[in-house]
Amino acid sequence: MIRFVTETGSTNSDLATRLRAGEVVPEGHWLVADRQAAGRGRQGRTWFDGTGNFMGSTVVHLSPRDPNPATLALVAGIAGYEAVSGLLAEPGRLKLKWPNDLLLDHAKLAGILLEREGPAIVVGMGVNLAAPPDLPDRETIALSAFGPAPDRDLFARTLASAFDREIDRWRTYGLEPLIRRWESVAHSRGTELTVNPPGEDRIVGTFDGLMADGALLLRLADGTVRAIHAGDVMLVNQGN
C-alpha cells in the first residue's frame, strides 16, 4: 500500500487534500515522493527534498478509544527509530529527541510532522538516506556517511511495517509501555536542553524524562520541573 510518485508539492498536503475531498485514504497507505517542491517541517520550516532521501506520509484515523492523539508523535518517532536502527552497525549512536526527531551522533537524521485533518492525523516523515540538508541552526547527517545510501523503496517498506506495528501497540497497550520504550532510546536524563515554548522566551534546563501523557519534563536551574507540551527543543551546544 505504498504509492511512489516522481514529484509533488508536499505528501502531507496531498493526503490532507484527499481527506478534505471525502476520499477514503486507508490506514497503511503511504504516499512517497522522489522530490517535494513544497515540503514542510515543524515550526513552518521548509523541508529539504534531496534525491535519494525518504519523504513520505501516511494517515491515522482516530477513534474515541485511542490514546491521546498528541502521543502519535512519540509513536512515529519510535517507528522511525526501529526502521533506521537496523541499518546501523552501532545502533546505540541513534537517539530520539522530544518529541520525534532522530539524532545520529547528535546530528539530525530525520524529522516528523503531524497535522490534524478532521478525525484523522496525517503523519509526514523525512529521513536523510543519501544527503543531509544544509540548515543554518542545526547540524545534520545522512546514513550515506556510514556506507552506501540505503535503497529508498526498501526503506519505505521497512518504515511502513514498523509504523503499522507501533500503531497496533499504541492502541492495544496504551501509553505506559510507549513512554518506557521512548525513554529507553532517547538521550539520557540530565542532557542540557533549550526549549522555545510558543509565545514565550527561551528556557534552559535538563531532560528529566516524560510525563505519563508524553509531555517533556524539563528540570530548571532552581530545581523545579516544568512540563513542556509544545515547543522547539534543542540540545545545548550540540547544534540540533
Backbone as CSV, one residue per row, in Angstrom:
resi,resn,N_x,N_y,N_z,CA_x,CA_y,CA_z,C_x,C_y,C_z
1,MET,0.828,-1.202,0.000,0.000,0.000,0.000,0.864,1.254,0.000
2,ILE,1.949,1.232,-0.765,2.824,2.392,-0.896,2.741,2.889,-2.334
3,ARG,2.399,4.145,-2.489,2.358,4.759,-3.810,3.565,5.662,-3.961
4,PHE,4.357,5.414,-4.974,5.538,6.229,-5.244,5.229,7.199,-6.377
5,VAL,5.589,8.486,-6.184,5.415,9.495,-7.226,6.750,10.189,-7.455
6,THR,6.938,10.688,-8.666,8.206,11.331,-9.002,8.361,12.665,-8.299
7,GLU,7.302,13.479,-8.318,7.378,14.806,-7.706,5.992,15.255,-7.278
8,THR,5.946,15.985,-6.174,4.705,16.606,-5.709,5.068,17.826,-4.891
9,GLY,4.050,18.585,-4.491,4.339,19.720,-3.630,4.713,19.264,-2.241
10,SER,3.809,18.519,-1.608,4.017,18.005,-0.261,3.166,16.760,-0.092
11,THR,3.752,15.678,0.344,2.970,14.457,0.551,1.940,14.653,1.654
12,ASN,2.280,15.432,2.680,1.288,15.727,3.721,0.096,16.480,3.134
13,SER,0.374,17.509,2.353,-0.704,18.306,1.768,-1.552,17.474,0.819
14,ASP,-0.919,16.596,0.061,-1.670,15.750,-0.873,-2.670,14.868,-0.134
15,LEU,-2.229,14.228,0.940,-3.143,13.356,1.681,-4.222,14.176,2.383
16,ALA,-3.866,15.337,2.918,-4.863,16.179,3.569,-5.926,16.633,2.573
17,THR,-5.510,16.971,1.365,-6.460,17.391,0.332,-7.416,16.262,-0.018
18,ARG,-6.890,15.064,-0.124,-7.748,13.918,-0.433,-8.752,13.657,0.683
19,LEU,-8.317,13.812,1.932,-9.231,13.616,3.058,-10.330,14.685,3.065
20,ARG,-9.939,15.927,2.819,-10.936,17.014,2.802,-11.962,16.807,1.690
21,ALA,-11.534,16.183,0.609,-12.444,15.932,-0.515,-13.353,14.731,-0.265
22,GLY,-13.202,14.078,0.880,-14.045,12.939,1.219,-13.532,11.614,0.710
23,GLU,-12.314,11.606,0.175,-11.749,10.346,-0.321,-11.362,9.454,0.861
24,VAL,-11.547,8.178,0.699,-11.153,7.222,1.718,-9.666,6.901,1.534
25,VAL,-8.858,7.320,2.493,-7.434,7.005,2.492,-7.209,6.033,3.640
26,PRO,-7.037,4.751,3.355,-6.980,3.765,4.434,-5.683,3.844,5.225
27,GLU,-5.754,3.435,6.487,-4.524,3.298,7.262,-3.645,2.229,6.594
28,GLY,-2.353,2.468,6.644,-1.420,1.569,5.978,-1.030,2.044,4.599
29,HIS,-1.766,3.026,4.057,-1.410,3.614,2.767,-0.356,4.688,2.975
30,TRP,0.688,4.663,2.158,1.732,5.683,2.191,1.855,6.335,0.824
31,LEU,2.106,7.633,0.837,2.465,8.378,-0.372,3.916,8.796,-0.225
32,VAL,4.759,8.357,-1.145,6.203,8.611,-1.065,6.645,9.309,-2.346
33,ALA,7.396,10.392,-2.216,7.813,11.193,-3.363,9.327,11.176,-3.538
34,ASP,9.758,11.187,-4.812,11.185,11.369,-5.098,11.610,12.794,-4.750
35,ARG,10.734,13.754,-5.054,11.012,15.157,-4.761,9.746,15.821,-4.237
36,GLN,9.945,16.800,-3.343,8.849,17.635,-2.865,9.208,19.091,-3.155
37,ALA,8.340,19.772,-3.883,8.605,21.171,-4.205,8.256,22.099,-3.051
38,ALA,7.390,21.631,-2.150,6.945,22.494,-1.041,6.856,21.692,0.245
39,GLY,7.861,20.864,0.513,7.880,20.079,1.741,7.970,20.980,2.960
40,ARG,7.375,20.510,4.070,7.318,21.329,5.280,7.811,20.527,6.479
41,GLY,8.415,21.255,7.396,8.799,20.673,8.670,8.061,21.370,9.797
42,ARG,8.443,21.057,11.032,7.824,21.700,12.177,8.181,23.181,12.208
43,GLN,7.330,23.964,12.907,7.530,25.403,13.071,7.573,26.131,11.726
44,GLY,6.927,25.559,10.686,6.845,26.208,9.388,8.110,26.155,8.562
45,ARG,9.086,25.330,8.962,10.335,25.254,8.211,10.127,24.548,6.873
46,THR,10.964,24.910,5.898,10.970,24.204,4.620,11.733,22.907,4.792
47,TRP,11.200,21.817,4.202,11.878,20.535,4.332,12.681,20.237,3.076
48,PHE,13.939,19.895,3.236,14.873,19.567,2.165,14.366,18.368,1.367
49,ASP,14.537,18.420,0.036,13.986,17.357,-0.814,15.073,16.619,-1.587
50,GLY,16.209,16.362,-0.956,17.335,15.741,-1.637,16.987,14.397,-2.270
51,THR,17.400,14.213,-3.503,17.148,12.966,-4.218,17.784,11.792,-3.488
52,GLY,17.036,10.713,-3.375,17.533,9.529,-2.677,17.131,9.463,-1.231
53,ASN,16.621,10.563,-0.688,16.127,10.566,0.680,14.697,10.051,0.725
54,PHE,14.252,9.689,1.921,12.861,9.263,2.088,12.008,10.465,2.451
55,MET,10.914,10.645,1.713,9.933,11.688,2.000,8.561,11.081,1.778
56,GLY,7.809,10.868,2.849,6.525,10.208,2.688,5.564,10.528,3.811
57,SER,4.288,10.217,3.573,3.228,10.497,4.546,2.223,9.362,4.571
58,THR,1.571,9.242,5.721,0.519,8.251,5.898,-0.578,8.859,6.765
59,VAL,-1.639,8.102,7.011,-2.805,8.620,7.727,-3.158,7.685,8.878
60,VAL,-3.525,8.267,10.005,-4.076,7.527,11.137,-5.494,8.039,11.375
61,HIS,-6.468,7.147,11.321,-7.859,7.517,11.578,-8.156,7.289,13.061
62,LEU,-8.560,8.349,13.734,-8.738,8.307,15.176,-10.108,7.768,15.551
63,SER,-10.136,7.072,16.679,-11.397,6.630,17.255,-11.441,7.089,18.708
64,PRO,-12.635,7.146,19.318,-12.733,7.578,20.720,-11.958,6.686,21.684
65,ARG,-11.646,5.468,21.286,-10.932,4.535,22.170,-9.417,4.720,22.109
66,ASP,-8.936,5.495,21.153,-7.492,5.667,21.000,-6.905,6.512,22.124
67,PRO,-5.616,6.323,22.438,-4.944,7.239,23.367,-4.903,8.658,22.803
68,ASN,-4.412,9.580,23.605,-4.298,10.976,23.195,-3.595,11.080,21.839
69,PRO,-4.237,11.706,20.829,-3.614,11.793,19.508,-2.251,12.471,19.513
70,ALA,-1.994,13.374,20.468,-0.696,14.054,20.521,0.446,13.055,20.691
71,THR,0.164,11.909,21.312,1.225,10.925,21.545,1.601,10.160,20.283
72,LEU,0.882,10.399,19.186,1.307,9.803,17.911,2.682,10.323,17.494
73,ALA,3.073,11.495,18.001,4.425,11.988,17.733,5.466,11.013,18.286
74,LEU,5.214,10.484,19.478,6.135,9.513,20.069,6.099,8.198,19.308
75,VAL,4.896,7.781,18.895,4.744,6.548,18.114,5.552,6.636,16.826
76,ALA,5.403,7.762,16.120,6.118,7.933,14.856,7.626,7.955,15.075
77,GLY,8.063,8.579,16.161,9.483,8.608,16.458,10.051,7.216,16.682
78,ILE,9.326,6.392,17.436,9.786,5.029,17.692,9.792,4.221,16.396
79,ALA,8.777,4.390,15.555,8.751,3.676,14.274,9.956,4.055,13.426
80,GLY,10.277,5.349,13.380,11.455,5.779,12.647,12.729,5.195,13.218
81,TYR,12.801,5.182,14.554,13.971,4.587,15.217,14.122,3.114,14.837
82,GLU,13.031,2.363,14.879,13.098,0.942,14.563,13.522,0.714,13.115
83,ALA,13.044,1.551,12.198,13.393,1.382,10.789,14.856,1.699,10.522
84,VAL,15.396,2.688,11.227,16.774,3.119,10.979,17.784,2.288,11.751
85,SER,17.471,1.941,12.991,18.472,1.295,13.851,18.971,-0.022,13.269
86,GLY,18.107,-0.731,12.541,18.531,-1.988,11.933,19.530,-1.817,10.808
87,LEU,19.730,-0.585,10.343,20.683,-0.310,9.261,22.052,0.097,9.790
88,LEU,22.181,0.243,11.104,23.411,0.768,11.690,24.225,-0.331,12.362
89,ALA,25.526,-0.278,12.186,26.403,-1.221,12.869,26.432,-0.945,14.362
90,GLU,26.240,0.327,14.743,26.220,0.720,16.152,24.924,1.480,16.425
91,PRO,23.815,0.775,16.601,22.525,1.460,16.778,22.460,2.332,18.018
92,GLY,23.345,2.123,18.990,23.349,2.959,20.182,23.694,4.408,19.904
93,ARG,24.231,4.701,18.712,24.557,6.077,18.350,23.314,6.850,17.899
94,LEU,22.218,6.137,17.712,20.958,6.743,17.287,20.101,7.041,18.514
95,LYS,19.591,8.276,18.614,18.783,8.670,19.764,17.560,9.450,19.301
96,LEU,16.525,9.417,20.138,15.342,10.242,19.911,15.439,11.520,20.733
97,LYS,14.992,12.631,20.130,14.869,13.909,20.828,13.408,14.318,20.772
98,TRP,12.877,14.777,21.898,11.451,15.065,22.010,10.992,16.091,20.986
99,PRO,9.828,15.843,20.367,9.039,14.624,20.556,9.397,13.482,19.619
100,ASN,10.028,13.801,18.452,10.212,12.710,17.489,11.372,12.895,16.521
101,ASP,12.319,13.777,16.809,13.480,13.897,15.940,14.421,12.717,16.166
102,LEU,14.998,12.216,15.081,16.025,11.179,15.177,17.392,11.832,15.059
103,LEU,18.242,11.605,16.049,19.595,12.149,16.057,20.602,11.013,15.938
104,LEU,21.560,11.193,15.054,22.650,10.234,14.893,23.943,10.967,15.188
105,ASP,24.655,10.540,16.238,25.841,11.267,16.705,25.504,12.736,16.942
106,HIS,24.329,12.991,17.528,23.850,14.317,17.920,23.454,15.200,16.737
107,ALA,23.507,14.689,15.509,23.085,15.455,14.339,21.723,14.950,13.862
108,LYS,20.935,15.826,13.280,19.574,15.477,12.890,19.588,14.582,11.645
109,LEU,19.014,13.410,11.797,18.903,12.454,10.695,17.513,12.450,10.086
110,ALA,16.496,12.717,10.890,15.121,12.622,10.407,14.223,13.552,11.195
111,GLY,13.124,13.941,10.573,12.116,14.760,11.223,10.729,14.270,10.861
112,ILE,9.770,14.587,11.713,8.408,14.093,11.560,7.437,15.249,11.795
113,LEU,6.415,15.346,10.952,5.409,16.393,11.064,4.026,15.769,11.097
114,LEU,3.266,16.062,12.177,1.892,15.584,12.307,0.936,16.748,12.118
115,GLU,-0.114,16.526,11.315,-1.104,17.562,11.049,-2.506,16.965,11.148
116,ARG,-3.386,17.660,11.863,-4.752,17.176,12.043,-5.601,17.533,10.821
117,GLU,-6.387,16.580,10.380,-7.336,16.806,9.287,-8.642,16.120,9.656
118,GLY,-9.528,16.881,10.342,-10.779,16.297,10.803,-10.508,15.191,11.808
119,PRO,-11.111,14.029,11.621,-10.900,12.915,12.556,-9.667,12.075,12.215
120,ALA,-8.745,12.634,11.469,-7.540,11.895,11.067,-6.299,12.726,11.356
121,ILE,-5.183,12.039,11.460,-3.872,12.674,11.585,-3.039,12.266,10.382
122,VAL,-2.502,13.253,9.672,-1.556,12.985,8.593,-0.158,13.018,9.196
123,VAL,0.586,11.946,9.006,1.926,11.809,9.572,2.940,11.854,8.439
124,GLY,3.758,12.890,8.413,4.800,13.012,7.402,6.169,12.753,8.007
125,MET,7.005,12.029,7.264,8.335,11.687,7.765,9.371,11.943,6.678
126,GLY,10.493,12.519,7.075,11.617,12.712,6.174,12.867,12.143,6.814
127,VAL,13.574,11.285,6.071,14.769,10.632,6.596,15.908,10.852,5.606
128,ASN,17.046,11.337,6.106,18.200,11.602,5.252,18.939,10.293,4.962
129,LEU,18.568,9.647,3.881,19.245,8.420,3.491,20.510,8.714,2.692
130,ALA,20.408,9.648,1.741,21.503,9.884,0.793,22.257,11.179,1.043
131,ALA,21.539,12.241,1.456,22.185,13.549,1.594,21.508,14.348,2.691
132,PRO,22.293,15.036,3.525,21.696,15.861,4.580,21.412,17.266,4.075
133,PRO,20.394,17.927,4.621,20.169,19.330,4.274,21.196,20.221,4.949
134,ASP,21.397,21.394,4.385,22.277,22.391,4.985,21.394,23.376,5.736
135,LEU,21.282,23.201,7.049,20.417,24.037,7.862,21.252,25.037,8.652
136,PRO,20.766,26.274,8.780,21.566,27.299,9.448,21.638,27.144,10.955
137,ASP,20.682,26.423,11.553,20.592,26.415,13.011,20.844,25.062,13.649
138,ARG,21.217,24.047,12.860,21.460,22.744,13.463,22.298,21.866,12.557
139,GLU,23.027,20.953,13.179,23.861,20.001,12.447,22.987,18.877,11.899
140,THR,23.298,18.427,10.692,22.525,17.362,10.053,23.463,16.263,9.562
141,ILE,22.869,15.110,9.263,23.663,13.968,8.827,22.779,13.058,7.974
142,ALA,23.408,12.230,7.142,22.687,11.236,6.343,23.312,9.869,6.572
143,LEU,22.537,8.821,6.336,23.057,7.464,6.511,24.178,7.158,5.528
144,SER,24.253,7.898,4.425,25.324,7.678,3.452,26.702,7.986,4.032
145,ALA,26.753,8.678,5.178,28.038,8.942,5.830,28.659,7.674,6.393
146,PHE,27.883,6.586,6.461,28.358,5.351,7.076,28.429,4.191,6.077
147,GLY,28.274,4.505,4.790,28.299,3.466,3.768,27.352,3.836,2.646
148,PRO,27.094,2.906,1.726,26.160,3.205,0.639,24.792,3.604,1.184
149,ALA,24.182,4.590,0.544,22.851,5.020,0.988,21.864,3.870,0.854
150,PRO,21.022,3.653,1.866,20.021,2.586,1.775,19.077,2.807,0.588
151,ASP,18.594,1.728,0.040,17.617,1.802,-1.036,16.334,2.448,-0.513
152,ARG,15.897,3.504,-1.171,14.753,4.264,-0.696,13.475,3.431,-0.651
153,ASP,13.222,2.655,-1.702,11.977,1.889,-1.762,11.943,0.791,-0.697
154,LEU,13.077,0.146,-0.492,13.151,-0.881,0.549,12.971,-0.249,1.920
155,PHE,13.586,0.919,2.125,13.416,1.608,3.413,11.957,1.979,3.637
156,ALA,11.280,2.420,2.579,9.861,2.785,2.709,9.042,1.604,3.200
157,ARG,9.309,0.430,2.687,8.562,-0.752,3.121,8.892,-1.102,4.570
158,THR,10.149,-0.973,4.947,10.549,-1.248,6.332,9.882,-0.274,7.294
159,LEU,9.864,0.999,6.929,9.252,2.015,7.792,7.748,1.808,7.898
160,ALA,7.105,1.502,6.780,5.649,1.282,6.812,5.291,0.124,7.732
161,SER,6.077,-0.949,7.685,5.823,-2.094,8.562,6.033,-1.721,10.025
162,ALA,7.106,-0.974,10.301,7.389,-0.560,11.676,6.282,0.348,12.201
163,PHE,5.789,1.246,11.364,4.727,2.155,11.790,3.440,1.385,12.092
164,ASP,3.106,0.427,11.247,1.916,-0.401,11.496,2.016,-1.101,12.850
165,ARG,3.181,-1.668,13.150,3.367,-2.368,14.430,3.199,-1.414,15.600
166,GLU,3.800,-0.228,15.485,3.746,0.709,16.609,2.342,1.260,16.821
167,ILE,1.602,1.471,15.752,0.208,1.911,15.895,-0.604,0.832,16.601
168,ASP,-0.390,-0.415,16.244,-1.113,-1.513,16.892,-0.772,-1.580,18.379
169,ARG,0.492,-1.430,18.739,0.896,-1.445,20.144,0.290,-0.262,20.897
170,TRP,0.280,0.904,20.279,-0.297,2.115,20.879,-1.759,1.894,21.226
171,ARG,-2.486,1.284,20.312,-3.914,1.051,20.541,-4.162,-0.105,21.508
172,THR,-3.294,-1.082,21.491,-3.524,-2.278,22.303,-3.076,-2.094,23.746
173,TYR,-1.911,-1.478,23.937,-1.299,-1.435,25.263,-1.310,-0.054,25.909
174,GLY,-1.637,0.987,25.162,-1.721,2.311,25.754,-0.380,3.012,25.881
175,LEU,-0.347,4.017,26.765,0.795,4.926,26.797,1.947,4.486,27.697
176,GLU,1.675,3.746,28.742,2.759,3.435,29.680,3.932,2.719,29.010
177,PRO,3.705,1.631,28.271,4.848,0.996,27.606,5.448,1.868,26.514
178,LEU,4.630,2.696,25.862,5.153,3.614,24.851,6.142,4.589,25.463
179,ILE,5.781,5.167,26.609,6.668,6.113,27.282,7.978,5.426,27.678
180,ARG,7.878,4.209,28.222,9.097,3.496,28.628,10.004,3.225,27.424
181,ARG,9.412,2.785,26.328,10.213,2.484,25.144,10.859,3.750,24.596
182,TRP,10.103,4.842,24.561,10.657,6.093,24.035,11.840,6.547,24.885
183,GLU,11.674,6.532,26.192,12.765,6.975,27.066,13.989,6.078,26.939
184,SER,13.790,4.801,26.645,14.924,3.869,26.573,15.830,4.145,25.383
185,VAL,15.335,4.851,24.366,16.169,5.132,23.184,16.363,6.634,22.982
186,ALA,16.022,7.426,23.991,16.223,8.873,23.926,17.588,9.234,24.517
187,HIS,17.984,10.493,24.326,19.184,10.975,25.004,18.967,10.860,26.508
188,SER,20.043,10.795,27.263,19.967,10.454,28.681,19.383,11.589,29.520
189,ARG,18.832,11.219,30.666,18.390,12.229,31.633,19.588,13.064,32.062
190,GLY,19.341,14.336,32.274,20.420,15.255,32.608,21.001,15.959,31.404
191,THR,20.606,15.539,30.183,21.067,16.222,28.981,20.547,17.657,28.981
192,GLU,21.433,18.617,28.702,21.037,20.018,28.686,20.220,20.333,27.438
193,LEU,19.104,21.032,27.643,18.204,21.376,26.551,17.843,22.854,26.600
194,THR,17.578,23.409,25.428,16.905,24.699,25.352,15.532,24.461,24.723
195,VAL,14.529,25.161,25.223,13.158,24.999,24.730,12.592,26.374,24.403
196,ASN,11.962,26.470,23.249,11.266,27.691,22.858,9.766,27.410,22.852
197,PRO,9.079,27.545,24.002,7.637,27.312,24.032,6.915,28.373,23.206
198,PRO,5.779,28.045,22.611,5.040,29.022,21.811,4.694,30.268,22.618
199,GLY,5.067,31.434,22.087,4.721,32.696,22.726,5.531,33.042,23.955
200,GLU,6.603,32.290,24.235,7.421,32.545,25.423,8.884,32.699,25.044
201,ASP,9.669,33.276,25.967,11.110,33.339,25.782,11.719,31.951,25.943
202,ARG,12.892,31.795,25.405,13.604,30.525,25.508,13.919,30.196,26.964
203,ILE,13.800,28.925,27.321,14.162,28.466,28.656,15.201,27.359,28.529
204,VAL,16.025,27.230,29.538,17.121,26.258,29.541,16.957,25.347,30.749
205,GLY,17.217,24.077,30.560,17.140,23.126,31.664,17.746,21.802,31.247
206,THR,17.433,20.759,31.990,17.941,19.432,31.658,16.774,18.463,31.500
207,PHE,16.966,17.497,30.643,15.945,16.487,30.379,15.709,15.651,31.627
208,ASP,14.426,15.515,32.009,14.079,14.763,33.220,13.016,13.706,32.925
209,GLY,12.996,13.215,31.681,12.060,12.168,31.314,10.765,12.732,30.750
210,LEU,9.768,11.860,30.651,8.459,12.235,30.124,7.383,12.037,31.180
211,MET,6.321,12.826,31.081,5.142,12.614,31.901,4.342,11.443,31.343
212,ALA,3.358,11.006,32.100,2.534,9.880,31.674,1.754,10.180,30.401
213,ASP,1.547,11.482,30.096,0.830,11.850,28.876,1.766,12.161,27.716
214,GLY,3.071,11.959,27.909,4.044,12.177,26.848,4.687,13.541,26.836
215,ALA,4.298,14.432,27.737,4.911,15.752,27.800,6.358,15.635,28.276
216,LEU,7.195,16.564,27.831,8.596,16.610,28.225,8.729,17.229,29.607
217,LEU,9.547,16.629,30.457,9.856,17.199,31.758,11.216,17.879,31.689
218,LEU,11.234,19.164,32.003,12.451,19.972,31.950,12.783,20.451,33.360
219,ARG,13.948,20.024,33.865,14.384,20.452,35.201,15.151,21.758,35.066
220,LEU,14.673,22.793,35.758,15.273,24.114,35.673,16.408,24.263,36.678
221,ALA,17.146,25.360,36.552,18.331,25.568,37.401,17.977,25.642,38.875
222,ASP,16.760,26.093,39.212,16.380,26.202,40.623,15.830,24.892,41.188
223,GLY,15.871,23.826,40.374,15.427,22.516,40.840,13.981,22.190,40.540
224,THR,13.210,23.184,40.141,11.818,22.912,39.791,11.754,22.195,38.439
225,VAL,10.664,21.492,38.239,10.482,20.739,36.994,9.257,21.279,36.280
226,ARG,9.424,21.584,35.015,8.328,22.135,34.214,7.930,21.140,33.134
227,ALA,6.627,20.977,32.922,6.107,20.127,31.848,6.007,20.947,30.571
228,ILE,6.583,20.426,29.491,6.564,21.088,28.190,5.638,20.288,27.272
229,HIS,4.550,20.905,26.847,3.596,20.229,25.975,3.784,20.597,24.513
230,ALA,4.476,21.704,24.249,4.751,22.124,22.879,5.960,23.037,22.892
231,GLY,6.726,23.030,21.823,7.885,23.903,21.742,8.997,23.279,20.929
232,ASP,9.914,24.123,20.490,11.076,23.687,19.728,12.193,23.360,20.713
233,VAL,12.674,22.128,20.689,13.662,21.647,21.661,14.986,21.397,20.959
234,MET,16.067,21.876,21.561,17.406,21.655,21.015,18.361,21.259,22.121
235,LEU,19.328,20.413,21.782,20.369,20.063,22.724,21.369,21.213,22.826
236,VAL,21.744,21.579,24.037,22.652,22.689,24.264,24.034,22.334,23.728
237,ASN,24.612,23.266,22.957,25.985,23.162,22.453,26.215,21.966,21.535
238,GLN,25.128,21.402,20.990,25.317,20.288,20.069,24.588,20.520,18.756
239,GLY,24.058,21.748,18.570,23.573,22.182,17.274,22.414,21.418,16.693
240,ASN,21.491,20.922,17.511,20.354,20.230,16.917,19.139,20.375,17.827
